[in-house]
C-alpha cells in the first residue's frame, strides 16, 4: 500500500474538507443563535438541503466512480471518458431543470413550500450546477491535482461564509437604521440566495475544465459507462436516502410546526456529529483513486484491509474527542437547540458504520458487481425508513438517530459477510475489535462515571483518556508493517 501517497493526498483533500467544514460550522452558531428553534426556520434549511443531496445523487448517477474506473482501464482514452461523463451529466441536468421550472407550482406545493416556490427553483439551479461540478472535481482527483481541487472548493466556501455573516450580522443592523431596507425580511431564503450565488461563481471558475466537453462523444463507450454506472446510481440513491430520508420524512410524519421545530433541533445537533462525515469524505477523496489505480496490484486486498483498520482507529479517536468535550461543544448551537445533544453519539456511530461500509464496498466495485451495493444499501435504507415510520410519531428525532444507526449497521454487516465469500480480504479484526472495545469502555466511563462532575473535571479526565487512546493507536501504527 502506498501509504505515503495516501497520507499526502489525504492531507490536501482533508485540508479543504476539515477547514472548509470547520468554517461552515462557524455558521451553525450564527444560524442557530439568530434563527429561533421554535420558528422552524432551521428545519426548512435542513429539509431542503436533504432534498438537494438526494437529487444530486440522481443527477450524477454514479458517474464520479465510473470516471475513475474507465479512465484507468488499459486502452481507454481518459479524455473521452471525461467528455462523455460531462455530456451525459450535463444533458440530464438541463432536462431536470426544464422539468422543475415547468412544474414549479405543483412541485413546490407537494413539498410543502407552496408559499415559497422560489426556494425550489433556487435549489434546482444549485443542484444541477453541483452535479456538473462533481464530474469536474472527480477529474481533478483522477488527475491527482489536489491544489486546484482545494482552490475551487475554497472559492465556494469563503464567499459563502462572508455572505452569510453579512446576512445575519450586518443586514439586521442596516434594517434597524433604515425602515425601507426590507430584504432581511426574506429570512432563511437569503441563505439559499447566498448558496446560489457562490455555486454559480465556482461554475464560472471551472470554465477551463469545461473545455473537456469538446473532446467528443463515443456512443459505444457511453453505453459501457452507463452499464457500469446504473447499479452505482441505485447504490448512491439508497446510500443518500440513508443519510437524508429522516430529514425528508420527519415533516410528513410529524405534520405542522412541531415537525419543522423537531427537524431544526435534530439538524442543528447533527452538525456537531458531522465530524465523522468530514473524515469519511476526506479519506474517500484520497483513497478511491489509489485503490482503482492499484487494481492490478496483487497486494490490493492488503491495501483494503489496512485502510479499513486505520479508518476505524482514527474515527473512533474523533468520536471520543467530541464526546469528551461535549460540555464545551454544546455551546456551538443556540440554547433552544441543545435539548437534542443526546443524539450526537448515536449519529456519530452511524457515520462510522457508514464509513466502514464504504471501505467494505470495494469488493463489489473492483469485481464489477455494483448491483450488490444497491441490494445491500437497499436493505439498510429499508431498516432505517421502517424505524422512522414506526417511531418518529412517538419519539420524534430520536427515531431518526437510531434509524440511521440501525440502517448503516445492517449494511455494514451484510457487506462484510458477503464480501468475505466473494472477495476475501484479510481484515485485522483483532486490532479493530480491540480499539472498538477500548473506545466503548472510555465512552461508558464518560457517560456514566463523569457526567455528574463539573464540566472542567469531565473535560480534564476526557483529555487523559484521549491521550491514552492516542498513545495506543500510535503504538499500533508503529508495530504495523507498512
C-alpha positions as CSV (number, residue, x, y, z in Angstrom):
1,X,0.0,0.0,0.0
2,X,1.4,3.4,-1.0
3,X,0.7,5.0,2.4
4,X,2.9,8.0,1.7
5,X,0.8,8.9,-1.3
6,X,-2.4,8.2,0.7
7,X,-1.2,10.4,3.5
8,X,-0.2,13.2,1.2
9,X,-3.5,13.3,-0.7
10,X,-5.5,12.8,2.5
11,X,-3.7,15.8,4.0
12,X,-4.6,18.0,1.0
13,X,-8.1,16.8,0.5
14,X,-8.6,16.7,4.2
15,X,-7.4,20.3,4.4
16,X,-10.3,21.6,2.3
17,X,-12.7,19.2,3.9
18,X,-11.7,19.9,7.5
19,X,-11.0,23.6,7.2
20,X,-14.0,24.1,4.9
21,X,-16.4,22.2,7.1
22,X,-14.9,23.9,10.2
23,X,-15.5,27.3,8.6
24,X,-19.0,26.3,7.6
25,X,-19.5,25.0,11.2
26,X,-18.9,28.6,12.3
27,X,-22.1,29.4,10.6
28,X,-24.1,26.9,12.7
29,X,-24.0,29.1,15.8
30,X,-24.8,32.1,13.6
31,X,-27.8,30.4,12.2
32,X,-29.0,28.7,15.4
33,X,-28.5,31.8,17.6
34,X,-30.3,34.1,15.1
35,X,-33.0,31.6,13.9
36,X,-35.2,30.7,16.9
37,X,-35.7,27.0,17.3
38,X,-39.4,27.5,17.8
39,X,-39.7,29.2,14.4
40,X,-38.9,26.0,12.5
41,X,-36.7,28.0,10.1
42,X,-33.7,25.8,10.6
43,X,-35.9,22.9,9.9
44,X,-36.6,24.4,6.5
45,X,-32.9,24.6,5.9
46,X,-32.3,21.0,6.9
47,X,-35.2,19.7,4.9
48,X,-34.2,21.5,1.6
49,X,-30.6,20.5,1.8
50,X,-31.7,16.9,2.3
51,X,-33.7,17.1,-0.9
52,X,-30.6,18.6,-2.6
53,X,-28.4,15.7,-1.6
54,X,-31.0,13.2,-2.9
55,X,-31.3,14.8,-6.3
56,X,-27.6,15.4,-6.6
57,X,-27.1,11.6,-6.4
58,X,-29.8,11.2,-9.0
59,X,-28.2,13.8,-11.4
60,X,-24.7,12.4,-11.1
61,X,-26.0,8.8,-11.5
62,X,-22.7,7.2,-10.4
63,X,-20.5,9.0,-13.0
64,X,-17.9,10.1,-10.4
65,X,-16.9,6.5,-9.7
66,X,-17.4,5.5,-13.3
67,X,-14.9,8.1,-14.4
68,X,-12.3,6.6,-12.1
69,X,-13.0,3.1,-13.3
70,X,-12.9,3.8,-17.0
71,X,-10.1,6.4,-17.0
72,X,-7.7,3.8,-15.5
73,X,-8.7,1.0,-17.9
74,X,-5.9,0.0,-20.3
75,X,-6.5,1.1,-23.9
76,X,-9.2,3.7,-22.9
77,X,-8.7,7.4,-23.7
78,X,-9.3,9.1,-20.3
79,X,-10.2,12.4,-22.2
80,X,-13.0,10.7,-24.0
81,X,-14.2,9.2,-20.7
82,X,-14.2,12.6,-19.2
83,X,-16.0,14.2,-22.1
84,X,-18.7,11.5,-22.1
85,X,-19.3,12.0,-18.4
86,X,-19.6,15.8,-18.8
87,X,-22.1,15.5,-21.7
88,X,-24.3,12.9,-20.0
89,X,-24.4,14.6,-16.7
90,X,-24.9,18.0,-18.3
91,X,-27.7,16.7,-20.5
92,X,-29.6,15.1,-17.7
93,X,-29.2,18.2,-15.6
94,X,-30.7,20.5,-18.2
95,X,-33.6,18.2,-18.6
96,X,-34.2,18.1,-14.9
97,X,-34.0,21.9,-14.7
98,X,-36.6,22.3,-17.5
99,X,-38.9,19.9,-15.8
100,X,-38.7,21.6,-12.4
101,X,-39.5,25.0,-13.8
102,X,-42.3,23.7,-15.9
103,X,-43.9,22.1,-12.9
104,X,-42.7,24.6,-10.3
105,X,-46.0,25.4,-8.6
106,X,-47.3,21.8,-8.1
107,X,-43.9,20.5,-7.1
108,X,-43.5,23.3,-4.5
109,X,-46.9,22.5,-3.1
110,X,-46.3,18.8,-2.9
111,X,-43.0,19.5,-1.0
112,X,-44.8,21.9,1.5
113,X,-43.4,25.1,0.0
114,X,-46.4,26.5,-1.8
115,X,-45.8,29.9,-0.2
116,X,-42.2,29.9,-1.5
117,X,-41.9,28.2,-4.9
118,X,-38.7,30.2,-5.5
119,X,-37.0,28.1,-2.8
120,X,-37.5,25.1,-5.0
121,X,-36.3,27.0,-8.1
122,X,-33.1,28.1,-6.5
123,X,-32.3,24.6,-5.2
124,X,-32.9,23.2,-8.7
125,X,-30.3,25.6,-10.1
126,X,-27.9,24.8,-7.3
127,X,-28.3,21.0,-7.6
128,X,-27.8,21.0,-11.4
129,X,-24.6,23.0,-11.1
130,X,-23.3,20.9,-8.2
131,X,-23.9,17.7,-10.3
132,X,-21.9,19.1,-13.3
133,X,-19.2,20.4,-10.9
134,X,-19.0,16.9,-9.3
135,X,-17.6,15.4,-12.6
136,X,-15.0,18.2,-12.9
137,X,-14.0,17.7,-9.3
138,X,-13.7,14.0,-9.9
139,X,-11.5,14.7,-12.9
140,X,-9.1,16.7,-10.7
141,X,-9.0,13.9,-8.2
142,X,-8.3,11.3,-11.0
143,X,-5.5,13.5,-12.4
144,X,-4.1,13.9,-8.8
145,X,-4.5,17.7,-8.9
146,X,-5.4,18.4,-5.2
147,X,-4.2,22.0,-5.3
148,X,-6.6,23.0,-8.0
149,X,-9.3,21.0,-6.2
150,X,-8.7,22.8,-2.9
151,X,-8.6,26.2,-4.6
152,X,-12.0,25.7,-6.2
153,X,-13.6,24.3,-3.1
154,X,-12.5,27.4,-1.2
155,X,-13.8,29.6,-4.0
156,X,-17.2,28.5,-2.7
157,X,-16.6,28.3,1.0
158,X,-15.1,31.7,1.6
159,X,-17.7,33.8,-0.3
160,X,-20.5,31.7,1.2
161,X,-19.3,32.4,4.8
162,X,-18.9,36.1,4.1
163,X,-22.3,36.4,2.6
164,X,-23.9,34.5,5.5
165,X,-22.1,36.7,8.0
166,X,-23.3,39.8,6.1
167,X,-26.9,38.4,6.1
168,X,-27.1,37.6,9.8
169,X,-24.8,40.1,11.4
170,X,-24.7,43.2,9.2
171,X,-28.1,43.3,7.5
172,X,-30.2,43.4,10.7
173,X,-28.3,46.5,11.8
174,X,-28.9,48.1,8.4
175,X,-32.5,47.2,8.6
176,X,-32.8,48.7,12.1
177,X,-31.4,52.0,10.8
178,X,-33.4,52.2,7.6
179,X,-37.1,51.3,7.6
180,X,-37.0,50.9,3.8
181,X,-34.5,48.1,3.9
182,X,-36.9,45.2,3.7
183,X,-34.6,42.5,2.2
184,X,-33.8,41.0,5.6
185,X,-37.5,40.0,6.0
186,X,-36.9,37.3,3.4
187,X,-35.4,35.3,6.3
188,X,-33.9,31.9,5.7
189,X,-34.4,32.4,1.9
190,X,-31.4,34.6,2.0
191,X,-29.3,31.5,2.9
192,X,-30.4,29.9,-0.3
193,X,-29.7,33.1,-2.4
194,X,-26.1,33.1,-1.0
195,X,-25.7,29.4,-1.9
196,X,-26.8,30.0,-5.5
197,X,-24.5,33.0,-5.9
198,X,-21.5,31.1,-4.7
199,X,-22.2,27.9,-6.6
200,X,-22.5,30.0,-9.8
201,X,-19.2,31.6,-9.0
202,X,-17.5,28.2,-8.9
203,X,-19.1,27.2,-12.2
204,X,-17.5,30.2,-13.8
205,X,-14.1,29.3,-12.4
206,X,-14.5,25.8,-13.8
207,X,-14.5,27.1,-17.4
208,X,-11.0,25.7,-18.2
209,X,-12.2,22.2,-17.1
210,X,-15.5,22.6,-19.1
211,X,-13.5,22.7,-22.3
212,X,-13.0,18.9,-21.9
213,X,-16.6,18.5,-23.2
214,X,-15.4,19.4,-26.7
215,X,-13.3,16.3,-27.0
216,X,-16.2,14.4,-28.4
217,X,-18.7,11.7,-27.6
218,X,-18.2,8.0,-28.0
219,X,-21.5,6.2,-28.1
220,X,-20.1,2.7,-27.6
221,X,-18.0,3.9,-24.6
222,X,-21.0,5.8,-23.2
223,X,-23.0,2.6,-23.3
224,X,-20.3,0.8,-21.4
225,X,-20.1,3.6,-18.8
226,X,-23.9,3.6,-18.3
227,X,-23.9,-0.1,-17.9
228,X,-21.3,0.2,-15.2
229,X,-23.0,3.3,-13.6
230,X,-26.6,2.3,-13.3
231,X,-26.1,0.0,-10.3
232,X,-24.0,2.8,-8.8
233,X,-27.0,5.1,-9.2
234,X,-29.1,2.8,-7.2
235,X,-26.3,2.4,-4.7
236,X,-25.9,6.1,-4.4
237,X,-29.6,6.8,-4.1
238,X,-30.2,4.3,-1.4
239,X,-27.0,5.5,0.3
240,X,-28.1,9.1,0.3
241,X,-31.5,8.0,1.5
242,X,-29.8,6.5,4.5
243,X,-28.4,10.0,5.2
244,X,-31.3,12.2,4.4
245,X,-34.5,10.3,4.4
246,X,-35.1,11.1,8.0
247,X,-34.9,14.8,7.3
248,X,-37.3,14.4,4.4
249,X,-39.8,12.1,6.2
250,X,-39.9,13.8,9.6
251,X,-42.1,16.8,8.5
252,X,-44.5,14.3,6.9
253,X,-44.6,12.0,9.9
254,X,-45.0,15.0,12.3
255,X,-47.1,17.5,10.3
256,X,-47.3,21.1,11.2
257,X,-44.9,23.4,13.0
258,X,-43.8,20.8,15.5
259,X,-42.3,18.7,12.8
260,X,-40.2,21.6,11.5
261,X,-39.2,22.5,15.0
262,X,-38.1,18.9,15.7
263,X,-36.2,18.8,12.4
264,X,-34.5,22.1,13.2
265,X,-33.3,20.8,16.6
266,X,-32.1,17.5,15.1
267,X,-30.5,19.2,12.1
268,X,-28.5,21.6,14.4
269,X,-27.2,18.8,16.7
270,X,-26.3,16.6,13.7
271,X,-24.0,19.4,12.6
272,X,-21.8,18.7,15.6
273,X,-21.8,15.0,14.8
274,X,-20.8,15.6,11.2
275,X,-17.1,15.4,12.1
276,X,-17.5,11.7,11.1
277,X,-18.8,12.6,7.7
278,X,-16.0,15.1,7.2
279,X,-13.3,12.4,8.0
280,X,-15.0,9.9,5.8
281,X,-15.2,12.3,2.8
282,X,-11.5,13.3,3.2
283,X,-10.5,9.7,3.4
284,X,-12.6,8.7,0.4
285,X,-11.2,11.5,-1.9
286,X,-7.7,10.2,-1.4
287,X,-8.4,6.5,-1.0
288,X,-10.7,5.8,-4.0
289,X,-8.3,6.9,-6.8
290,X,-5.4,4.9,-5.2
291,X,-7.5,1.7,-5.0
292,X,-8.6,1.9,-8.6
293,X,-5.2,2.8,-9.8
294,X,-3.7,-0.2,-7.9
295,X,-6.4,-2.5,-9.0
296,X,-4.0,-4.8,-10.8
297,X,-1.6,-4.9,-7.8
298,X,-1.5,-8.3,-6.3
299,X,-1.4,-6.6,-2.8
300,X,-4.7,-4.8,-3.3
301,X,-6.5,-6.9,-0.6
302,X,-3.9,-5.8,1.9
303,X,-4.5,-2.2,0.8
304,X,-8.2,-2.5,1.6
305,X,-7.5,-4.2,4.9
306,X,-5.0,-1.6,6.1
307,X,-7.3,1.3,5.0
308,X,-10.3,-0.1,7.0
309,X,-8.2,-0.7,10.1
310,X,-6.8,2.8,10.2
311,X,-10.1,4.3,9.3
312,X,-11.8,2.7,12.3
313,X,-8.9,3.7,14.7
314,X,-8.9,7.3,13.7
315,X,-12.7,7.8,13.5
316,X,-13.1,6.3,17.0
317,X,-10.5,8.9,18.2
318,X,-12.6,11.6,16.7
319,X,-15.7,10.1,18.3
320,X,-14.1,10.2,21.7
321,X,-12.9,13.7,21.3
322,X,-16.4,15.0,20.5
323,X,-17.9,13.1,23.4
324,X,-15.3,14.2,25.9
325,X,-15.6,17.8,25.0
326,X,-19.3,17.9,24.7
327,X,-19.7,20.3,27.7
328,X,-17.9,22.9,25.5
329,X,-19.2,21.9,22.1
330,X,-22.8,22.2,23.1
331,X,-22.4,25.9,23.2
332,X,-21.8,25.7,19.5
333,X,-25.5,25.8,18.9
334,X,-28.2,28.1,20.3
335,X,-29.7,27.3,23.6
336,X,-33.1,26.4,22.1
337,X,-31.5,23.5,20.1
338,X,-29.4,21.9,22.9
339,X,-32.2,19.6,24.1
340,X,-31.2,17.3,21.3
341,X,-27.4,16.9,22.0
342,X,-28.1,13.4,23.4
343,X,-28.4,12.1,19.8
344,X,-24.9,13.1,18.8
345,X,-23.1,9.9,19.9
346,X,-25.7,7.8,18.2
347,X,-25.4,9.8,14.9
348,X,-21.6,9.7,15.1
349,X,-21.6,5.9,15.4
350,X,-23.9,5.7,12.5
351,X,-21.4,7.8,10.5
352,X,-18.6,5.4,11.5
353,X,-20.7,2.5,10.3
354,X,-21.2,4.3,7.0
355,X,-17.5,4.9,6.6
356,X,-16.7,1.3,7.3
357,X,-19.4,0.2,4.8
358,X,-17.7,2.4,2.2
359,X,-14.4,0.7,2.8
360,X,-16.1,-2.7,2.6
361,X,-17.8,-1.7,-0.6
362,X,-14.7,-2.1,-2.8
363,X,-15.1,-5.8,-3.1
364,X,-18.1,-5.4,-5.5
365,X,-16.7,-2.2,-7.2
366,X,-13.4,-3.9,-8.1
367,X,-15.2,-7.1,-9.4
368,X,-17.8,-5.0,-11.4
369,X,-20.7,-6.4,-9.3
370,X,-22.0,-3.0,-8.3
371,X,-25.6,-4.3,-8.2
372,X,-24.6,-6.0,-4.9
373,X,-24.1,-2.5,-3.5
374,X,-27.6,-1.5,-4.5
375,X,-29.1,-4.5,-2.8
376,X,-27.1,-4.1,0.4
377,X,-27.8,-0.4,0.7
378,X,-31.5,-1.0,-0.1
379,X,-31.6,-3.4,2.9
380,X,-30.1,-0.7,5.1
381,X,-32.4,2.0,3.9
382,X,-35.4,-0.2,4.4
383,X,-34.4,-0.7,8.0
384,X,-33.8,3.0,8.5
385,X,-37.1,4.0,7.0
386,X,-39.0,1.4,8.9
387,X,-37.7,2.7,12.2
388,X,-38.5,6.2,11.2
389,X,-42.1,5.5,10.1
390,X,-42.7,3.4,13.2
391,X,-41.2,5.6,15.9
392,X,-40.9,9.2,14.7
393,X,-44.6,9.9,15.7
394,X,-43.8,8.6,19.1
395,X,-40.2,9.8,20.0
396,X,-39.5,12.4,17.3
397,X,-35.9,13.0,16.2
398,X,-34.6,10.2,18.4
399,X,-36.1,7.7,15.9
400,X,-34.1,9.5,13.2
401,X,-30.9,8.9,15.0
402,X,-31.5,5.3,15.9
403,X,-32.8,4.6,12.4
404,X,-29.5,5.8,10.8
405,X,-27.6,3.7,13.4
406,X,-29.5,0.6,12.6
407,X,-29.6,1.2,8.8
408,X,-25.8,1.7,8.4
409,X,-25.0,-1.0,10.9
410,X,-27.1,-3.5,8.9
411,X,-25.5,-2.5,5.6
412,X,-22.0,-2.8,7.1
413,X,-22.6,-6.3,8.5
414,X,-24.3,-7.7,5.3
415,X,-21.5,-6.2,3.1
416,X,-18.8,-7.7,5.3
417,X,-20.2,-11.3,5.3
418,X,-21.0,-11.3,1.6
419,X,-17.6,-9.7,0.7
420,X,-15.7,-12.3,2.6
421,X,-17.3,-15.0,0.5
422,X,-16.9,-13.3,-2.9
423,X,-13.7,-11.3,-2.5
424,X,-11.9,-12.3,0.7
425,X,-9.9,-9.6,2.4
426,X,-7.6,-10.2,5.4
427,X,-9.1,-7.6,7.8
428,X,-7.3,-7.3,11.1
429,X,-10.4,-8.0,13.2
430,X,-8.4,-8.5,16.3
431,X,-6.9,-5.0,16.2
432,X,-10.2,-3.4,15.1
433,X,-12.1,-5.2,17.9
434,X,-9.5,-4.1,20.4
435,X,-10.0,-0.4,19.6
436,X,-13.8,-0.7,19.4
437,X,-13.8,-2.2,22.9
438,X,-11.4,0.4,24.2
439,X,-13.4,3.3,22.8
440,X,-16.7,1.7,24.1
441,X,-15.2,1.4,27.6
442,X,-14.0,5.0,27.6
443,X,-17.4,6.2,26.4
444,X,-19.1,4.4,29.2
445,X,-16.7,6.0,31.7
446,X,-17.6,9.4,30.3
447,X,-21.3,8.8,30.2
448,X,-21.9,7.0,33.4
449,X,-19.0,8.0,35.8
450,X,-18.1,11.5,34.9
451,X,-21.4,13.1,33.8
452,X,-22.3,14.4,37.3
453,X,-18.9,16.2,37.8
454,X,-18.2,19.8,36.9
455,X,-17.6,20.4,33.2
456,X,-13.9,21.2,33.6
457,X,-13.3,17.9,35.5
458,X,-15.1,16.0,32.8
459,X,-13.0,17.5,30.1
460,X,-9.8,17.1,32.0
461,X,-10.5,13.4,32.6
462,X,-11.5,13.1,29.0
463,X,-8.2,14.6,27.8
464,X,-6.3,12.0,29.8
465,X,-8.4,9.2,28.3
466,X,-8.0,10.6,24.8
467,X,-4.2,10.8,25.2
468,X,-4.2,7.2,26.3
469,X,-6.2,6.1,23.3
470,X,-3.9,8.1,21.0
471,X,-0.8,6.5,22.5
472,X,-2.2,3.0,22.0
473,X,-3.2,4.0,18.4
474,X,0.3,5.2,17.7
475,X,1.8,2.0,19.0
476,X,-0.5,0.0,16.7
477,X,0.6,2.0,13.7
478,X,4.3,1.7,14.6
479,X,4.0,-2.0,15.0
480,X,2.4,-2.5,11.6
481,X,4.3,-3.5,8.5
482,X,3.6,-0.6,6.2
